Amino acid sequence: MAKAAKTAIKTKDQKAAAEAKNWTKVIRTVRSPKTGAYTFKEAIVHKDKIKEHLAG
C-alpha cells in the first residue's frame, strides 16, 4: 500500500508554519541569447510579490 500524503507542516511553532505557507516557488523559463536554448530559473518568492517578480 502507498503511504498517505502528509499535507500539514509539523512543527512546534504554529506561527512559523503559517508564515511558511506564504512563500511560493516560482520557476521561469529564460532563453539563452547565445544558443537560443531555454533554461529554468527558480526562486522562492512571497505570495504578495509573485506578479512583480514575473514582470521584472
N, C-alpha and C positions, 0 to 999 in steps of 0.2 A: 504494500500500500504506500501511497505517496504521503509525504509529510504535509501537515496543514500549514498554510501560509501565515506567517506572523506579520500582521499589519501594524500593530501597536508598537510604539517605541517604548522599550522597557528601560526606565531609568529611575533613580531615586528622586531626581529633581523634575517634577512635572512642569514647572515653568520653563526650564531649558528644553524639554521635549516639545512644548507648544511653540517655542521660538524656532526650533529646528524645522518645523513644518512650513515656515515662511520662506524657505530658501528652495530654489529650483535649479536643476542642472540644465543649461542651455547649450545646445550643440548647433553650430553654424557651419555651413559649407563655404569654403573660401577657394576661389580659383587662383592657381599659381600664375603669375604673369610670365614666367619663363617657359614652363612646359604646357600650361593650359589644363593641367590635371587638377582635380578637386581634392582638397584636404579638409579635415574636420577640426574645428577649434571648439574646445569645451570650456565652459566657465560655470561657476556656481554664483547665481545672482539672486538677490532678494526679489520676492514676487512683485513688489511695487515698482521695480526698476527694469523689468524684462523688456518692455517696449523701447525704453531709452537705450538699452544695451543692443538690441537688434537694429535700431536705427543708426547707431554710431559705428 
